Amino acid sequence: MLPQLQALGVNVAAVSADDLEGAKIMIERQHLTFPILSDPEGVMLKAWSRWDFGNGVGLAGTFILDRDFKPVFFEDDGERFYKRPRVDRVLDVARTLAR
């Protein structure tokens, strides 16, 4: 899906509650070719309501932002970090932004 998003002019990044070393390990293990932003204190995750205050951990979620950084798509992935939205749903939203 990454090449399809890039062809539409969409930039991809992820935010992790891991420290820099943890983010680096994730990039290496998963062979990721997009940036992973480290947010170990959960500043961004809390601002976007993706923080479990009771357990002190980040929650998974998928956002698509427009050029003004306004969210135009969100799917709550909860604690299931392996669960992500369907590719066709993400691409449909990305296509509307490319127009």
ZAMAR-192649 format. One record per residue (C-alpha): residue number from 1; residue in one letter; x negated, y, z negated. Coordinates in nm, 4 decimals, decimal comma. Each point is the difference from the previous one (the first is absolute). Example, Ala and Ser with C-alpha at 12.3 -4.5 7.8 and 13.67 -1.06 7.14 Angstrom:
2
+-----+-----+----------+----------+----------+
|   n | res |       c1 |       c2 |       c3 |
+-----+-----+----------+----------+----------+
|   1 |   A |  -1,2300 |  -0,4500 |  -0,7800 |
|   2 |   S |  -0,1370 |   0,3440 |   0,0660 |
+-----+-----+----------+----------+----------+
% end
This chain:
99
+-----+-----+----------+----------+----------+
|   n | res |       c1 |       c2 |       c3 |
+-----+-----+----------+----------+----------+
|   1 |   M |   0,0000 |   0,0000 |   0,0000 |
|   2 |   L |  -0,2892 |   0,2407 |  -0,0657 |
|   3 |   P |  -0,0941 |   0,0357 |   0,3697 |
|   4 |   Q |   0,3652 |   0,0673 |   0,0869 |
|   5 |   L |   0,0243 |   0,2715 |  -0,2660 |
|   6 |   Q |  -0,3265 |   0,1569 |   0,1099 |
|   7 |   A |   0,1216 |   0,0040 |   0,3612 |
|   8 |   L |   0,2964 |   0,2072 |  -0,1220 |
|   9 |   G |  -0,2393 |   0,2437 |  -0,1692 |
|  10 |   V |   0,0824 |  -0,1237 |  -0,3499 |
|  11 |   N |  -0,2720 |   0,0044 |  -0,2650 |
|  12 |   V |   0,0044 |  -0,2828 |  -0,2531 |
|  13 |   A |  -0,1333 |   0,0069 |  -0,3547 |
|  14 |   A |   0,0687 |  -0,1917 |  -0,3186 |
|  15 |   V |  -0,0086 |   0,1082 |  -0,3626 |
|  16 |   S |  -0,1284 |  -0,2431 |  -0,2607 |
|  17 |   A |   0,0005 |   0,0248 |  -0,3774 |
|  18 |   D |  -0,3390 |  -0,1724 |   0,0120 |
|  19 |   D |  -0,3193 |   0,1938 |  -0,0599 |
|  20 |   L |  -0,2370 |   0,0657 |   0,2914 |
|  21 |   E |  -0,1747 |  -0,3345 |  -0,0392 |
|  22 |   G |   0,3340 |  -0,1847 |  -0,0024 |
|  23 |   A |   0,1142 |   0,1881 |   0,3106 |
|  24 |   K |  -0,3278 |  -0,0858 |   0,1729 |
|  25 |   I |   0,0449 |  -0,3685 |  -0,0845 |
|  26 |   M |   0,3551 |   0,0080 |   0,1406 |
|  27 |   I |  -0,1238 |   0,1549 |   0,3250 |
|  28 |   E |  -0,2713 |  -0,2655 |   0,0337 |
|  29 |   R |   0,2217 |  -0,2984 |  -0,0911 |
|  30 |   Q |   0,2887 |   0,1041 |   0,2219 |
|  31 |   H |  -0,2226 |   0,1365 |   0,2819 |
|  32 |   L |   0,1979 |   0,3244 |  -0,0074 |
|  33 |   T |  -0,0802 |   0,2667 |   0,2558 |
|  34 |   F |   0,1962 |   0,2852 |  -0,1576 |
|  35 |   P |  -0,0784 |   0,2028 |  -0,3120 |
|  36 |   I |   0,0904 |  -0,1198 |  -0,3474 |
|  37 |   L |   0,0369 |   0,2904 |  -0,2417 |
|  38 |   S |  -0,0940 |  -0,0753 |  -0,3593 |
|  39 |   D |   0,2450 |   0,1247 |  -0,2651 |
|  40 |   P |  -0,0968 |  -0,1805 |  -0,3223 |
|  41 |   E |   0,1750 |   0,2567 |  -0,2206 |
|  42 |   G |   0,3153 |  -0,0287 |   0,2113 |
|  43 |   V |   0,0260 |   0,3736 |   0,0709 |
|  44 |   M |   0,1432 |  -0,0403 |   0,3501 |
|  45 |   L |   0,1846 |  -0,3189 |  -0,0875 |
|  46 |   K |   0,1751 |   0,1708 |  -0,2927 |
|  47 |   A |   0,0866 |   0,3032 |   0,2133 |
|  48 |   W |   0,1660 |  -0,2323 |   0,2523 |
|  49 |   S |   0,1726 |  -0,2104 |  -0,2716 |
|  50 |   R |  -0,2177 |  -0,3036 |   0,0737 |
|  51 |   W |  -0,1303 |  -0,0511 |  -0,3546 |
|  52 |   D |   0,1172 |  -0,2473 |  -0,2642 |
|  53 |   F |  -0,0558 |   0,2021 |  -0,3180 |
|  54 |   G |   0,0834 |  -0,2961 |  -0,2249 |
|  55 |   N |  -0,2776 |  -0,2147 |   0,1445 |
|  56 |   G |  -0,2308 |   0,2772 |   0,1224 |
|  57 |   V |  -0,0207 |  -0,1308 |   0,3565 |
|  58 |   G |   0,0782 |   0,1269 |   0,3472 |
|  59 |   L |   0,2959 |  -0,1370 |   0,1933 |
|  60 |   A |  -0,0027 |  -0,0924 |   0,3659 |
|  61 |   G |   0,1914 |   0,2148 |   0,2433 |
|  62 |   T |  -0,0162 |   0,0967 |   0,3645 |
|  63 |   F |   0,0399 |   0,3619 |   0,1067 |
|  64 |   I |  -0,0020 |   0,1677 |   0,3385 |
|  65 |   L |  -0,0597 |   0,3746 |  -0,0098 |
|  66 |   D |   0,0598 |   0,2506 |   0,2746 |
|  67 |   R |  -0,2530 |   0,2626 |   0,1063 |
|  68 |   D |   0,1029 |   0,2194 |  -0,2939 |
|  69 |   F |  -0,0594 |  -0,2924 |  -0,2404 |
|  70 |   K |   0,3727 |  -0,0329 |  -0,0629 |
|  71 |   P |   0,1116 |  -0,3623 |  -0,0517 |
|  72 |   V |   0,2191 |  -0,1250 |   0,2826 |
|  73 |   F |  -0,0104 |  -0,3677 |  -0,0979 |
|  74 |   F |  -0,0423 |  -0,1841 |  -0,3279 |
|  75 |   E |   0,0315 |  -0,3622 |  -0,0965 |
|  76 |   D |  -0,0413 |  -0,1112 |  -0,3599 |
|  77 |   D |  -0,2257 |  -0,3026 |  -0,0037 |
|  78 |   G |   0,0116 |  -0,0157 |  -0,3823 |
|  79 |   E |  -0,2578 |  -0,2251 |  -0,1563 |
|  80 |   R |  -0,0200 |  -0,2204 |   0,3091 |
|  81 |   F |  -0,3170 |   0,1329 |   0,1569 |
|  82 |   Y |   0,0206 |  -0,2639 |   0,2726 |
|  83 |   K |   0,3458 |   0,1197 |   0,1110 |
|  84 |   R |   0,0069 |   0,2706 |   0,2636 |
|  85 |   P |   0,2712 |   0,1385 |   0,2277 |
|  86 |   R |   0,0673 |  -0,1658 |   0,3321 |
|  87 |   V |  -0,2324 |   0,1169 |   0,2757 |
|  88 |   D |   0,2847 |   0,0997 |   0,2308 |
|  89 |   R |   0,1499 |   0,2303 |  -0,2655 |
|  90 |   V |  -0,3304 |   0,1820 |  -0,0530 |
|  91 |   L |  -0,0638 |   0,0315 |   0,3734 |
|  92 |   D |   0,3518 |   0,1336 |   0,0626 |
|  93 |   V |  -0,0555 |   0,2802 |  -0,2521 |
|  94 |   A |  -0,3484 |   0,0716 |   0,1378 |
|  95 |   R |   0,1411 |   0,0281 |   0,3530 |
|  96 |   T |   0,2466 |   0,2663 |  -0,1132 |
|  97 |   L |  -0,2895 |   0,2040 |  -0,1430 |
|  98 |   A |  -0,2008 |  -0,0308 |   0,3212 |
|  99 |   R |   0,2692 |   0,1804 |   0,2004 |
+-----+-----+----------+----------+----------+
% end
